[in-house]
Amino acid sequence: MVDGRREDDIAVRDDEGLDGLSLDSLRSLFDSRPCRIPYQAFEASVLLVPFQAAPGPAPGAATSGSPKSSDPSMEEHLAIMYERLHHELPNFFLKKQNYQIYSEDVEFINEILHMRTRGRIIYQLLLILCRFVAWNYFANLRMEVLKLTQHPENWSIQARWRITGLPFHIFMLHFYKKDKKELYRTYDAYSTFFLNSQGLIRCHKIDKLMPSQPPLNKVKKLLVTALVALGLSEHKPSLQLLLSALAGKQQS
């Protein structure tokens, strides 16, 4: 057993000690200089690279839903949609509409009712409801397209249409009349259909709805003619009789 108190237990040799490599390794533990690691140069170069933003769309660039003004295929889409609307609109109250000409996210803007919706299913339900209400309010109804124009500057189609119908309550009050033309009411409105890059309708806008005045009946025309004749006659016998009658009442 070696306890270190005896001289023969510990032998110290003068030529033994730490070699140069061991001393360098020991000195590196207390050296304040940074250790030259191979990846330090790469890390420094990465940190010094300036930040660059990812390239994005230029301001004012057209989105995927809106067509580009320089797209030549849009002229063909516009012509095809013009022909479809030319056949679809007059039969709005008579036949089932083709809702495949509208996009899935079609926007419906009704300036008369101050209503705005988005989606083809909601748009379809609103048009069905409109047809249902119209056929329950009018005893006879028809729709005519007065004007249909194309506008390539904003890729839209504008339609001026008119609804002519006989309200049911007026029909019941005047059912005995043979000629019911004077009982009909007409309503004019404007529709604008905007197309997307696929040639489908992305927005339908309705505005400027105002009922037109009903035509004057024959009785009103005769009354107006009689009043004009009385005002233009030289002797005015009817006015003289009326004045004499009023004077007699005052004297009595």
Secondary structure, DSSP 8 states (H G I E B T S, - for coil): ---S-SGGG----TT----HHHHHHHHHTT--S----THHHHHHHHHTS---------TT---SSS--TT-THHHHHHHHHHHHHHHHGGGTTTS---GGGEEEEEEEEETTTTEEEE-HHHHHHHHHHHHHHHHHHEEEEEEEEEEEEEETTTTEEEEEEEEEEEEHHHHHHTTT-S--GGG-EEEEEEEEEEE-TTSSEEEEEEEEEEE------HHHHHHHHHHHHHHH-SS-HHHHHHHHHHHHHHH-
